[in-house]
Amino acid sequence: MSKKLVDLNRERALYDPESEFNSPCDIAKEVGLTRGEKLAALQRWSYSVDRRLASGYEGMPTNGTEPRDAELFRNIELTREYLEHESP
């Protein structure tokens, strides 16, 4: 369920979306953000997850989060594709 507009911390939503939303779909449903802001937030989240995955590939400890992060990365990309092709 998306947050109420008054509950949304816009700065965190845009710059640290993983701390503000439970899933990429929650970003897509958020009425307090423009489509462009949603896409930017998803891009930031995608970058963060990609860096965690890359760290694992480079041998850094990931505490077994790779499968969850790989699924999260996939969901972020699917949500981005949905928003990019959604009618304005």
Buried (B, 14 or more C-beta within 10 A) or exposed (E): EBBEEEEBEEEBBBEBBBEBBEEBBBBBBBEBBEEEBBBBBBEBBBEBBEEBBEBBEEEEEBEEBBEEBBEBBEBBBEBBEEBEEEEE
